[in-house]
């Protein structure tokens, strides 16, 4: 798939991290409202409850049925608290598993929107099986008999992002990042000094260009100077890329789709 040339090559990696975290950046509900119609939200994991940090549902993309899921971030303190600051509990990942299995049953492609600093680190999450819930997402997605597209729109942090990121095609916005942990966490562990986050970001290789070089991102969507802030503009840039990715993936029969997915992740 051809990718337009990025426009912000002069930005330092940590500057991209800050843009990825910007509260003015479009959120998953913005993309859903602009790109999809007839969205029907799925709630609850049928085990312990619902998680406001994970949004899942069925919708139409240009009249074709799809399953959509994504990390929820707020735009102010109140909405961020309600969404766990974009960090899901196990119930969120189990809700996503439920949505993915339903997508397979009805032969709907899965489209995920990733924007999270990571999975919830609270004690309650560990008590309820956070690690197992994330691992189960990877297990389910690895053999899911329907196309999967992941779109990293902001922060792609740690296992919280990876749970939604095992996909046949990975799309990254130019100022999105994808890494095992935050630059602040990296600096704290390696140098015992979180103030060296900018330096850490430069050695972590977490930008969209880095990820494409590793073969982990397939397409980079250029952004305007200062990053996307207008949801309609962001959706307009993403729509044709999604259309092409879906058109390519639906051409493969199930066995070829799974063979290509397995080969992709074994190559890592």
C-alpha positions in Angstrom: 0.0 0.0 0.0 1.5 3.4 -1.0 2.0 5.9 1.8 2.1 9.7 1.4 5.3 11.3 2.6 5.2 12.5 6.2 5.2 16.2 6.7 6.8 16.7 10.1 10.2 15.0 9.8 11.8 17.8 11.8 10.0 17.0 15.0 11.9 15.2 17.8 10.4 11.9 19.1 9.3 13.4 22.4 7.6 16.2 20.6 5.5 13.5 18.9 4.8 11.9 22.2 3.4 15.2 23.5 1.3 15.6 20.3 0.0 12.0 20.7 -1.1 12.9 24.2 -2.8 16.2 23.3 -6.3 16.5 24.8 -7.4 18.3 21.6 -6.6 15.2 19.5 -9.7 13.4 18.1 -10.9 10.5 20.2 -12.4 7.1 19.3 -16.0 8.5 19.5 -15.0 11.2 17.1 -13.7 8.7 14.5 -16.8 6.6 15.0 -19.2 9.5 14.4 -17.3 10.6 11.3 -16.4 7.3 9.7 -19.3 4.9 10.5 -23.0 4.8 10.5 -25.6 2.9 12.6 -23.1 2.3 15.4 -24.6 -0.1 18.0 -22.6 -0.2 21.2 -21.9 -3.5 23.0 -21.7 -3.3 26.8 -20.4 -5.6 29.4 -18.1 -8.7 29.4 -20.8 -11.1 30.8 -18.5 -11.8 33.7 -17.9 -8.9 36.0 -19.3 -5.7 34.4 -18.7 -3.0 31.9 -15.5 -0.9 31.5 -15.8 2.7 30.4 -12.3 2.7 29.1 -13.1 0.4 26.2 -15.7 1.1 23.5 -17.0 -1.8 21.3 -19.8 -2.2 18.9 -21.1 -3.0 15.4 -21.4 -0.4 12.7 -21.4 0.2 8.9 -18.4 1.5 7.1 -19.6 2.7 3.7 -22.6 0.3 3.9 -20.4 -2.7 4.9 -20.8 -4.2 8.4 -17.8 -4.0 10.6 -17.0 -4.4 14.3 -15.3 -1.3 15.9 -13.4 -1.1 19.2 -11.2 1.4 20.8 -9.7 2.9 23.9 -11.7 5.8 25.4 -10.0 8.9 26.6 -11.7 11.9 28.1 -11.2 15.6 27.2 -11.3 16.9 30.8 -10.7 15.6 34.3 -14.3 14.4 34.8 -14.5 12.5 31.6 -11.0 11.1 32.0 -11.9 9.7 35.5 -15.0 8.1 34.0 -12.8 6.4 31.4 -10.0 5.5 33.7 -7.7 7.8 31.7 -7.9 5.5 28.8 -6.5 2.5 30.8 -8.8 -0.5 30.6 -9.6 -3.0 33.4 -9.9 -6.7 32.6 -13.6 -6.3 31.9 -12.7 -4.0 29.0 -10.4 -6.5 27.4 -13.0 -9.3 27.9 -15.7 -7.1 26.4 -13.4 -6.7 23.4 -12.9 -10.4 23.2 -16.7 -10.8 23.1 -17.0 -8.3 20.3 -14.2 -10.0 18.3 -15.9 -13.4 18.6 -19.2 -11.9 17.5 -17.4 -10.3 14.5 -16.1 -13.7 13.5 -19.5 -15.3 13.9 -21.1 -12.8 11.6 -18.1 -12.4 9.3 -17.5 -8.7 10.1 -14.0 -7.2 9.8 -12.6 -5.8 13.0 -11.3 -2.2 13.2 -9.6 -1.1 16.4 -8.6 2.4 17.4 -5.6 2.5 19.8 -5.0 5.4 22.1 -3.9 4.4 25.6 -0.9 4.9 27.9 -1.4 1.2 28.9 -3.6 -1.1 30.8 -4.9 -0.1 34.2 -2.3 -0.6 36.9 -4.7 -0.5 39.9 -4.8 -3.4 42.3 -8.3 -4.3 41.3 -7.1 -4.9 37.8 -4.4 -7.3 38.9 -6.9 -9.1 41.2 -9.3 -9.7 38.3 -6.7 -11.1 36.0 -5.3 -8.2 33.9 -2.4 -10.2 32.4 -4.6 -13.1 31.5 -7.2 -10.8 29.9 -4.6 -9.1 27.7 -3.0 -12.5 26.8 -6.4 -13.9 25.9 -7.0 -10.9 23.5 -3.8 -11.9 21.7 -4.8 -15.5 21.6 -8.2 -14.7 20.2 -7.0 -12.3 17.6 -4.2 -14.5 16.4 -6.7 -17.1 15.1 -9.7 -14.8 14.4 -11.2 -15.8 11.1 -11.9 -12.3 9.8 -9.8 -9.4 8.8 -8.3 -7.1 11.5 -7.2 -3.5 11.0 -5.6 -1.6 13.9 -5.3 2.2 13.8 -3.0 3.8 16.2 -4.3 7.4 16.6 -2.4 8.6 19.7 -0.5 6.7 22.4 0.1 3.0 21.8 1.3 2.1 25.2 2.4 -1.4 26.5 0.1 -4.4 26.8 -2.9 -2.1 26.8 -2.3 -1.2 23.2 -1.0 -4.6 22.2 -4.3 -6.2 23.2 -6.0 -4.4 20.3 -3.0 -4.2 18.1 -2.6 -7.7 16.7 -3.8 -7.1 13.2 -3.4 -7.9 9.5 -2.8 -4.2 8.7 -1.5 -1.6 11.2 -2.1 2.1 10.4 -0.4 4.8 12.3 -1.1 8.5 12.3 2.1 10.5 11.8 2.3 11.7 15.4 1.1 8.5 17.0 3.6 6.5 19.1 3.8 2.8 19.9 6.1 1.5 22.7 6.6 -1.0 25.5 6.2 1.8 28.1 6.2 5.6 28.4 9.4 7.6 28.0 9.0 8.7 31.6 8.8 5.1 32.7 11.8 4.1 30.6 13.9 6.9 32.0 12.8 6.1 35.5 13.8 2.4 35.1 17.0 2.9 33.1 18.4 6.1 34.6 16.3 6.5 37.8 15.4 10.0 36.4 12.0 10.6 34.8 13.1 14.1 33.8 15.2 12.4 31.0 12.0 11.4 29.2 12.9 13.4 26.1 16.3 11.6 25.9 14.5 8.2 26.4 12.1 8.9 23.6 15.0 9.4 21.3 16.4 5.9 21.9 13.1 4.0 22.2 12.3 4.1 18.5 8.6 4.7 19.1 7.6 6.9 16.2 5.5 5.9 13.3 8.5 6.1 11.0 10.4 3.8 13.4 7.6 1.3 13.5 7.3 1.2 9.7 11.0 0.6 9.5 10.6 -2.4 11.8 7.7 -3.7 9.7 5.2 -3.3 12.5 3.3 -0.4 10.9 2.1 -0.7 7.3 0.8 2.8 6.6 1.5 6.3 8.0 -1.1 9.0 7.6 0.4 12.4 7.4 -0.8 15.1 9.8 -1.0 18.9 9.5 1.6 20.9 11.4 0.7 20.7 15.1 -1.2 17.4 14.6 -4.8 16.6 14.0 -7.3 18.6 16.1 -10.3 18.6 13.8 -12.1 15.3 13.8 -13.5 15.8 10.3 -10.1 16.4 8.9 -8.6 13.4 10.6 -11.4 11.1 9.5 -11.1 12.4 5.9 -7.5 11.5 5.9 -8.2 8.0 7.4 -11.2 7.0 5.3 -9.5 6.2 2.0 -6.7 4.3 3.8 -9.3 2.2 5.7 -11.2 1.6 2.4 -8.1 0.3 0.7 -7.0 -1.8 3.6 -10.5 -3.5 3.8 -10.6 -4.0 0.1 -7.3 -5.8 0.1 -8.0 -8.0 3.2 -11.4 -9.2 2.2 -9.9 -10.7 -1.0 -8.1 -13.4 1.0 -9.9 -16.6 2.0 -9.7 -17.6 5.6 -6.7 -19.9 5.3 -4.6 -17.4 3.5 -5.6 -14.6 5.9 -4.5 -16.7 8.9 -1.3 -17.8 7.1 -0.3 -14.2 6.4 -1.1 -13.1 9.9 1.0 -16.0 11.4 3.9 -15.2 9.1 3.7 -11.5 10.0 4.0 -12.1 13.7 6.5 -14.9 13.5 8.8 -12.5 11.6 8.9 -10.2 14.7 
